[in-house]
Amino acid sequence: MKKLDKLILRAFAGPFLLTFAVVEFIFLTQYMLKYMDDLVGKDLGLGVIGQLLFYFAVMLVPIALPLAVLLSSLMTYGTLGEHHELTAIKTAGISLTRILRPVMLVSTLLAGGVFWYNNVIVPKANLEAFSLLWDVRQQKLALDIREGVFYNGIPGFTIKVNQKMGENGDLLKGVMIYDHTQSRGGSTVILADSGRMFTRFGGQYLGLELFRGRTYVEQPSAQSGSGASFIRQNFDRNLITFSLASFGMDRTKKELFNTNKMMLDLNQLAYYTDSLHSRLGRERRQLIPQLNPYYTFLRLDTTGRVAVQRVENWQVPVAKLKPITYNTTQQAANRARNVRSFLGTAAERLTNLSRETANYRIESYRKYSQSAAILLMFLIGAPLGAIIKKGGIGVPILVSIVFFIIYYVISIMGEKYGREMVMPVGVGMWLSAATLLPIGLFFLYQARHDSGLLDVNWGRFIPTRLRWPLRGYKKSA
């Protein structure tokens, strides 16, 4: 490794690590805000939140790396140009492509690493993250007994408190408890003037200590199902314990999520894609045989009764057609409605199956396109930094955000068009790269010829053998 390579790599390493950390944090914050409604108010604890943050951070690495490469390469070569170091290196006879080579090699290694990361690490992180997120969504909200509101979060009980006092709201006034554990409705009702609420046994149970109250118990009559008697009991102090096991988070078996497209590697995606393609072709081939029984014609036999015959190859012999009557018209209309209903259901089923196949293919292409995005962002950022010669974080951030938004919007559009079968999936997934690649090559061309960003000499694009006649024409004129 030469001193020039070390100089450029040292200039690139600092901005790259900083921008990657910042971009990862921004994407992680945006991702957590997306699921904030599922996390708030459930008393998950730092352990669960930390696991979600870690798994989401692992998932977002392939998305954050292209923007980090774009921004850091733009800052690196912009700073070298701003401090005239780039000019000094070119004066020594070193071409721009040689100057770009160290960062290009690093970008190539990052692209290969991201491909392996997408194929091996990301499916496992997706499995862990979304299985945990599913369990979090199924978990109940934390215990929240409010004033004047019936609370039925504890299975088998309904609790109402008129007033909560104390620093932690653990002192209660006007407590009413309906007991439904006997499956006979509110057969047991407990009223108390005041009470105290606390947790027991490490938060596994809720204790309610009630003072100066009454218990009403309804007992059905043994002789008559409609008759009943009431028992009233007074108490000065009554301690009731409720189990909070229903508030715990039960983990679902991860095997139930294994077939999701986001949890599969390339080999598994290829297997499921081939299976869906085979199923789609089989259902399309079976559509015609399933449709044949609906195509029949009516004829009158020798006794005048209506007989039904199947249509061979969907063609009705003209000699067998008889005059149309009202009954035959009604039966034909019913058959037409049946055909329309069958075709509508079959078309919807085939469309959903085609979309599911497209989703698996999109995940396969995504592993390649996200790797290629790193090289694409380098091809845009490095020459553009050499052209604008602006370092720091002002202009590079603005330019990087513009190009990344263009790349992201086109990627989303291409993915949607591929999923909706507007265009082939492969074309849609590579649409953003095909759009930005000419821009990157144009920037590279301008940087190699020391031209400005918009300083285009269109004569360079005209072949040499076509320039001489034009010059001779100008001289003679």
C-alpha positions as CSV (number, residue, x, y, z in Angstrom):
1,M,0.0,0.0,0.0
2,K,1.5,3.3,-1.0
3,K,1.4,6.5,1.0
4,L,-1.2,8.0,-1.3
5,D,-3.6,5.1,-0.5
6,K,-3.0,5.5,3.2
7,L,-3.6,9.3,3.0
8,I,-6.9,8.8,1.2
9,L,-8.1,5.9,3.4
10,R,-7.3,7.9,6.6
11,A,-9.3,10.8,5.2
12,F,-12.1,8.4,4.3
13,A,-12.3,6.3,7.5
14,G,-13.2,9.1,9.9
15,P,-16.2,10.5,7.9
16,F,-17.3,7.0,7.0
17,L,-17.5,5.8,10.6
18,L,-19.2,9.0,11.8
19,T,-21.7,9.2,9.0
20,F,-22.6,5.5,9.3
21,A,-23.2,5.9,13.1
22,V,-25.4,9.0,12.5
23,V,-27.4,7.4,9.6
24,E,-27.9,4.2,11.5
25,F,-29.2,6.2,14.5
26,I,-31.6,8.2,12.3
27,F,-33.0,5.1,10.6
28,L,-33.2,3.3,13.9
29,T,-35.1,6.2,15.5
30,Q,-37.5,6.3,12.5
31,Y,-38.0,2.5,12.7
32,M,-38.8,2.6,16.5
33,L,-41.2,5.5,16.0
34,K,-43.1,3.3,13.5
35,Y,-43.8,0.7,16.2
36,M,-44.1,3.1,19.1
37,D,-47.8,2.5,19.6
38,D,-47.1,-1.2,20.1
39,L,-44.5,-0.5,22.8
40,V,-45.9,2.3,25.0
41,G,-47.8,1.4,28.1
42,K,-46.9,-2.3,28.4
43,D,-44.1,-2.1,31.0
44,L,-41.8,-4.1,28.8
45,G,-38.6,-3.4,30.6
46,L,-35.2,-2.5,29.4
47,G,-34.3,-6.0,28.3
48,V,-37.1,-6.3,25.7
49,I,-36.5,-2.7,24.5
50,G,-32.8,-3.4,24.2
51,Q,-33.4,-6.6,22.2
52,L,-35.6,-4.8,19.8
53,L,-33.1,-2.0,19.3
54,F,-30.3,-4.4,18.7
55,Y,-32.2,-6.5,16.2
56,F,-33.6,-3.5,14.3
57,A,-30.1,-2.0,14.2
58,V,-28.7,-5.2,12.7
59,M,-31.5,-5.1,10.1
60,L,-30.9,-1.5,9.1
61,V,-27.1,-1.9,8.4
62,P,-27.6,-2.7,4.6
63,I,-29.9,0.3,4.3
64,A,-27.6,2.7,6.1
65,L,-24.3,1.7,4.4
66,P,-25.1,3.2,0.9
67,L,-25.9,6.6,2.3
68,A,-22.9,6.5,4.6
69,V,-20.6,5.6,1.6
70,L,-22.2,8.4,-0.5
71,L,-21.8,11.0,2.2
72,S,-18.3,10.0,3.4
73,S,-16.9,9.7,-0.2
74,L,-18.4,13.1,-1.0
75,M,-16.8,14.6,2.1
76,T,-13.5,13.0,1.6
77,Y,-12.8,14.0,-2.0
78,G,-14.5,17.4,-1.4
79,T,-12.1,18.1,1.4
80,L,-9.1,17.0,-0.6
81,G,-10.3,19.3,-3.4
82,E,-11.0,22.2,-1.1
83,H,-7.5,22.1,0.4
84,H,-5.9,21.8,-3.1
85,E,-4.5,18.4,-2.2
86,L,-6.4,16.8,-5.1
87,T,-4.8,19.4,-7.5
88,A,-1.3,18.6,-6.1
89,I,-1.8,14.9,-6.6
90,K,-3.0,15.4,-10.2
91,T,0.0,17.7,-10.8
92,A,2.3,14.8,-9.9
93,G,0.9,12.9,-12.9
94,I,-1.6,10.7,-11.0
95,S,-4.9,10.2,-12.7
96,L,-8.3,10.6,-11.0
97,T,-9.1,6.9,-11.4
98,R,-5.9,6.1,-9.5
99,I,-6.9,8.5,-6.7
100,L,-10.4,6.9,-6.5
101,R,-9.0,3.4,-6.4
102,P,-8.5,3.0,-2.6
103,V,-12.1,4.0,-1.7
104,M,-13.4,2.0,-4.6
105,L,-11.7,-1.1,-3.3
106,V,-13.2,-0.5,0.2
107,S,-16.6,0.0,-1.4
108,T,-16.3,-3.2,-3.3
109,L,-15.4,-5.1,-0.1
110,L,-18.4,-3.5,1.6
111,A,-20.7,-4.5,-1.2
112,G,-19.5,-8.1,-1.0
113,G,-19.8,-8.0,2.8
114,V,-23.3,-6.6,2.6
115,F,-24.4,-9.4,0.2
116,W,-23.2,-12.0,2.6
117,Y,-24.7,-10.0,5.5
118,N,-28.1,-9.8,3.7
119,N,-28.1,-13.5,3.0
120,V,-26.9,-14.8,6.4
121,I,-27.3,-12.3,9.2
122,V,-30.4,-10.3,8.2
123,P,-32.8,-13.3,7.9
124,K,-31.9,-14.3,11.5
125,A,-32.2,-10.8,12.8
126,N,-35.6,-10.5,11.1
127,L,-36.8,-13.7,12.7
128,E,-35.7,-12.6,16.1
129,A,-37.1,-9.0,15.8
130,F,-40.5,-9.7,14.3
131,S,-41.2,-12.8,16.4
132,L,-40.4,-10.6,19.5
133,L,-42.5,-7.7,18.1
134,W,-45.4,-10.1,17.5
135,D,-45.3,-11.2,21.2
136,V,-45.1,-7.5,22.3
137,R,-48.2,-6.7,20.2
138,Q,-50.1,-9.6,21.8
139,Q,-49.2,-8.4,25.4
140,K,-51.7,-6.5,27.3
141,L,-51.2,-2.9,28.4
142,A,-49.8,-2.5,31.9
143,L,-52.1,-2.3,34.8
144,D,-53.8,1.0,34.6
145,I,-56.8,1.5,36.9
146,R,-58.3,5.0,36.4
147,E,-60.7,7.0,38.4
148,G,-64.4,6.5,37.6
149,V,-63.7,3.9,34.9
150,F,-64.6,0.2,34.9
151,Y,-61.3,-1.7,34.5
152,N,-61.6,-5.3,33.2
153,G,-57.9,-6.0,32.3
154,I,-57.7,-8.7,35.0
155,P,-59.4,-11.9,33.8
156,G,-62.6,-12.7,35.8
157,F,-62.8,-9.3,37.6
158,T,-64.1,-5.8,36.9
159,I,-62.8,-3.0,39.1
160,K,-64.0,0.6,39.6
161,V,-62.3,3.2,41.8
162,N,-64.0,6.6,42.4
163,Q,-60.8,8.4,43.6
164,K,-57.0,7.6,43.7
165,M,-54.8,9.4,46.2
166,G,-51.2,9.3,47.4
167,E,-47.9,10.0,45.6
168,N,-48.2,6.8,43.5
169,G,-52.0,6.6,43.4
170,D,-52.0,3.6,45.6
171,L,-54.7,4.9,48.1
172,L,-58.2,4.3,46.9
173,K,-61.6,5.7,47.7
174,G,-64.9,4.1,46.7
175,V,-63.9,0.7,45.5
176,M,-66.3,-1.6,43.6
177,I,-65.3,-5.1,42.4
178,Y,-67.4,-7.5,40.3
179,D,-66.3,-11.1,40.5
180,H,-67.0,-13.1,37.3
181,T,-64.8,-16.1,38.1
182,Q,-67.8,-18.4,38.7
183,S,-69.1,-17.9,35.2
184,R,-72.5,-16.7,36.5
185,G,-72.1,-13.0,35.6
186,G,-71.6,-10.5,38.5
187,S,-72.8,-12.9,41.2
188,T,-70.3,-11.5,43.7
189,V,-70.0,-7.8,44.3
190,I,-67.6,-6.2,46.8
191,L,-68.0,-2.6,47.9
192,A,-65.5,-0.8,50.1
193,D,-65.2,2.8,51.4
194,S,-61.4,2.9,50.9
195,G,-58.4,0.6,50.1
196,R,-54.8,0.3,49.3
197,M,-53.2,-1.1,46.2
198,F,-49.8,-2.8,46.1
199,T,-47.9,-5.6,44.3
200,R,-46.8,-8.8,45.9
201,F,-44.2,-11.6,45.2
202,G,-42.0,-9.6,42.9
203,G,-44.8,-8.0,40.9
204,Q,-46.5,-11.3,40.0
205,Y,-49.6,-10.5,42.0
206,L,-51.7,-7.4,42.8
207,G,-52.9,-6.9,46.3
208,L,-56.0,-4.9,47.3
209,E,-56.4,-4.2,51.0
210,L,-60.0,-3.0,51.4
211,F,-61.4,-1.3,54.5
212,R,-65.0,-0.9,55.8
213,G,-67.0,-2.6,53.1
214,R,-69.6,-5.2,52.2
215,T,-69.7,-8.3,50.1
216,Y,-72.9,-9.3,48.2
217,V,-73.1,-12.9,47.0
218,E,-76.0,-14.2,44.8
219,Q,-76.8,-17.9,45.4
220,P,-79.2,-19.5,42.9
221,S,-82.0,-21.6,44.3
222,A,-81.7,-25.4,44.1
223,Q,-85.5,-25.8,43.6
224,S,-86.1,-23.1,41.0
225,G,-83.6,-21.9,38.4
226,S,-85.2,-18.5,38.4
227,G,-85.1,-18.0,42.2
228,A,-82.0,-16.8,44.0
229,S,-81.0,-15.6,47.5
230,F,-78.5,-13.0,48.5
231,I,-75.9,-13.1,51.3
232,R,-74.4,-9.9,52.6
233,Q,-71.2,-9.8,54.7
234,N,-69.7,-6.8,56.3
235,F,-66.0,-6.5,56.9
236,D,-63.6,-4.0,58.4
237,R,-60.5,-5.3,56.5
238,N,-60.4,-7.6,53.5
239,L,-57.3,-8.6,51.5
240,I,-57.8,-9.7,47.9
241,T,-55.0,-11.0,45.7
242,F,-55.2,-11.0,41.9
243,S,-52.8,-12.9,39.6
244,L,-51.0,-10.8,37.0
245,A,-49.9,-13.7,35.0
246,S,-51.9,-12.5,32.0
247,F,-49.7,-9.4,31.8
248,G,-46.6,-11.4,31.3
249,M,-45.2,-11.8,27.8
250,D,-45.3,-15.3,26.4
251,R,-42.8,-16.1,23.6
252,T,-44.2,-17.7,20.5
253,K,-42.3,-20.5,18.8
254,K,-40.0,-19.0,16.2
255,E,-40.7,-21.9,13.9
256,L,-44.0,-20.4,13.1
257,F,-42.3,-17.4,11.4
258,N,-39.7,-19.4,9.4
259,T,-41.6,-19.4,6.1
260,N,-42.0,-15.6,5.9
261,K,-40.0,-14.2,3.0
262,M,-38.0,-11.9,5.2
263,M,-36.6,-14.8,7.2
264,L,-35.2,-16.8,4.3
265,D,-31.8,-16.8,2.5
266,L,-31.3,-17.0,-1.2
267,N,-31.5,-20.8,-1.4
268,Q,-34.7,-20.9,0.6
269,L,-36.2,-18.0,-1.4
270,A,-35.4,-19.8,-4.7
271,Y,-37.1,-23.0,-3.3
272,Y,-40.3,-21.2,-2.3
273,T,-40.3,-19.1,-5.5
274,D,-40.1,-22.3,-7.7
275,S,-42.8,-23.9,-5.6
276,L,-45.1,-20.9,-6.1
277,H,-44.4,-20.8,-9.8
278,S,-45.2,-24.5,-10.1
279,R,-48.4,-24.0,-8.2
280,L,-49.4,-20.9,-10.3
281,G,-48.8,-22.8,-13.5
282,R,-50.8,-25.8,-12.2
283,E,-53.8,-23.7,-11.3
284,R,-53.7,-21.9,-14.6
285,R,-53.7,-25.3,-16.5
286,Q,-56.5,-26.6,-14.3
287,L,-58.7,-23.5,-15.0
288,I,-59.9,-24.7,-18.4
289,P,-60.9,-28.2,-17.3
290,Q,-62.7,-26.7,-14.3
291,L,-64.5,-24.3,-16.6
292,N,-65.7,-26.8,-19.1
293,P,-68.7,-28.1,-17.0
294,Y,-70.2,-24.6,-17.1
295,Y,-70.4,-24.7,-20.9
296,T,-73.5,-26.8,-21.9
297,F,-76.4,-26.3,-24.3
298,L,-80.0,-27.3,-24.0
299,R,-81.9,-29.3,-26.6
300,L,-85.3,-31.0,-26.8
301,D,-85.3,-34.8,-27.0
302,T,-88.0,-36.9,-28.9
303,T,-90.4,-36.6,-25.9
304,G,-90.2,-32.9,-25.7
305,R,-88.2,-32.8,-22.5
306,V,-85.2,-30.6,-22.1
307,A,-81.9,-32.5,-22.1
308,V,-78.5,-31.1,-21.3
309,Q,-75.4,-31.9,-23.4
310,R,-71.8,-30.8,-22.8
311,V,-70.2,-28.6,-25.4
312,E,-67.3,-30.3,-27.1
313,N,-64.4,-27.9,-27.6
314,W,-66.8,-25.1,-26.7
315,Q,-68.6,-25.5,-30.0
316,V,-72.3,-26.2,-30.3
317,P,-73.5,-28.1,-33.4
318,V,-75.9,-25.8,-35.3
319,A,-78.2,-28.8,-36.1
320,K,-78.9,-29.4,-32.5
321,L,-80.0,-25.9,-31.6
322,K,-83.7,-25.5,-31.0
323,P,-85.9,-22.4,-30.6
324,I,-85.2,-20.4,-27.4
325,T,-87.9,-20.5,-24.7
326,Y,-88.2,-18.6,-21.5
327,N,-86.9,-21.5,-19.4
328,T,-83.9,-22.1,-21.5
329,T,-83.1,-18.3,-21.3
330,Q,-83.3,-18.4,-17.6
331,Q,-81.1,-21.4,-17.3
332,A,-78.6,-19.9,-19.7
333,A,-78.5,-16.7,-17.6
334,N,-77.9,-18.7,-14.5
335,R,-75.0,-20.5,-16.1
336,A,-73.5,-17.2,-17.3
337,R,-73.7,-15.9,-13.8
338,N,-72.0,-19.0,-12.4
339,V,-69.3,-18.7,-15.0
340,R,-68.7,-15.0,-14.1
341,S,-68.6,-15.8,-10.4
342,F,-66.2,-18.7,-10.9
343,L,-63.9,-16.7,-13.2
344,G,-63.9,-13.8,-10.7
345,T,-62.9,-16.0,-7.8
346,A,-60.3,-17.8,-9.9
347,A,-58.8,-14.5,-11.2
348,E,-58.5,-13.1,-7.6
349,R,-56.9,-16.3,-6.5
350,L,-54.4,-16.3,-9.3
351,T,-53.7,-12.6,-8.8
352,N,-52.9,-13.1,-5.1
353,L,-50.7,-16.1,-5.9
354,S,-48.8,-14.0,-8.5
355,R,-48.3,-11.2,-6.0
356,E,-47.0,-13.7,-3.4
357,T,-44.6,-15.1,-6.0
358,A,-43.5,-11.5,-6.8
359,N,-42.9,-10.8,-3.1
360,Y,-40.5,-13.7,-2.8
361,R,-38.6,-12.6,-6.0
362,I,-38.4,-9.1,-4.6
363,E,-36.7,-10.3,-1.5
364,S,-34.2,-12.2,-3.7
365,Y,-33.4,-9.2,-5.8
366,R,-33.2,-6.9,-2.8
367,K,-30.1,-8.8,-1.5
368,Y,-28.3,-8.0,-4.8
369,S,-29.6,-4.5,-5.3
370,Q,-28.7,-3.3,-1.8
371,S,-25.1,-4.5,-2.4
372,A,-24.9,-2.8,-5.8
373,A,-26.2,0.4,-4.2
374,I,-23.0,0.8,-2.3
375,L,-20.9,0.9,-5.5
376,L,-23.5,3.1,-7.1
377,M,-23.3,5.6,-4.3
378,F,-19.5,5.7,-4.4
379,L,-19.7,6.3,-8.1
380,I,-21.8,9.3,-7.5
381,G,-20.2,10.7,-4.4
382,A,-16.5,10.4,-5.1
383,P,-16.5,12.2,-8.6
384,L,-19.0,14.7,-7.4
385,G,-16.8,15.6,-4.4
386,A,-13.9,16.1,-6.7
387,I,-16.0,18.4,-8.9
388,I,-17.6,20.6,-6.3
389,K,-14.5,20.7,-4.0
390,K,-16.5,21.4,-0.9
391,G,-15.7,19.5,2.3
392,G,-17.3,19.7,5.8
393,I,-20.9,18.7,6.4
394,G,-22.9,21.4,4.8
395,V,-23.0,20.9,1.0
396,P,-22.1,17.2,1.1
397,I,-25.1,16.4,3.4
398,L,-27.5,18.4,1.2
399,V,-26.3,16.7,-2.0
400,S,-26.3,13.3,-0.4
401,I,-29.8,13.6,0.9
402,V,-31.0,14.7,-2.6
403,F,-29.5,11.7,-4.3
404,F,-30.5,9.2,-1.7
405,I,-34.1,10.5,-1.7
406,I,-34.1,10.0,-5.5
407,Y,-32.6,6.5,-5.2
408,Y,-35.1,5.6,-2.4
409,V,-38.2,6.9,-4.2
410,I,-37.3,5.2,-7.4
411,S,-36.6,2.0,-5.5
412,I,-40.0,2.1,-3.8
413,M,-41.7,2.8,-7.1
414,G,-39.9,-0.1,-8.9
415,E,-40.7,-2.5,-6.0
416,K,-44.4,-1.5,-6.1
417,Y,-44.6,-1.8,-9.9
418,G,-43.0,-5.2,-9.7
419,R,-45.3,-6.4,-6.9
420,E,-48.4,-5.1,-8.9
421,M,-47.0,-6.8,-12.0
422,V,-46.9,-3.5,-13.9
423,M,-43.4,-4.3,-14.9
424,P,-41.1,-7.4,-14.5
425,V,-39.8,-7.8,-10.9
426,G,-36.2,-7.7,-12.0
427,V,-36.7,-4.4,-14.0
428,G,-38.5,-2.8,-11.1
429,M,-35.8,-3.8,-8.5
430,W,-33.0,-2.5,-10.7
431,L,-34.8,0.6,-11.9
432,S,-33.1,2.9,-9.4
433,A,-29.6,1.6,-10.3
434,A,-30.3,2.0,-14.0
435,T,-31.5,5.5,-13.4
436,L,-28.6,6.7,-11.3
437,L,-25.8,4.8,-13.1
438,P,-25.7,7.2,-16.1
439,I,-25.5,10.1,-13.6
440,G,-22.6,8.6,-11.8
441,L,-20.7,7.9,-15.1
442,F,-21.4,11.5,-16.2
443,F,-19.9,12.8,-12.9
444,L,-16.9,10.5,-13.4
445,Y,-16.4,11.8,-16.9
446,Q,-16.6,15.4,-15.8
447,A,-14.2,14.8,-12.9
448,R,-11.6,13.1,-15.2
449,H,-11.6,16.1,-17.6
450,D,-11.5,18.7,-14.8
451,S,-14.8,20.1,-15.9
452,G,-17.4,21.8,-13.8
453,L,-20.6,20.1,-12.9
454,L,-22.6,21.7,-15.7
455,D,-19.7,22.6,-18.0
456,V,-20.4,20.1,-20.8
457,N,-18.4,20.1,-24.0
458,W,-20.7,18.3,-26.3
459,G,-18.0,18.1,-29.0
460,R,-16.3,15.4,-27.0
461,F,-19.2,13.1,-27.7
462,I,-18.8,13.5,-31.5
463,P,-16.4,11.0,-33.1
464,T,-13.1,12.4,-34.3
465,R,-13.7,11.4,-38.0
466,L,-16.8,13.6,-37.9
467,R,-15.1,16.7,-36.5
468,W,-12.7,17.4,-39.4
469,P,-15.3,18.1,-42.0
470,L,-17.0,20.5,-39.6
471,R,-13.7,22.3,-39.0
472,G,-13.0,22.6,-42.7
473,Y,-16.4,24.0,-43.3
474,K,-15.8,26.6,-40.6
475,K,-12.4,27.6,-42.1
476,S,-13.7,27.9,-45.6
477,A,-16.6,30.0,-44.4
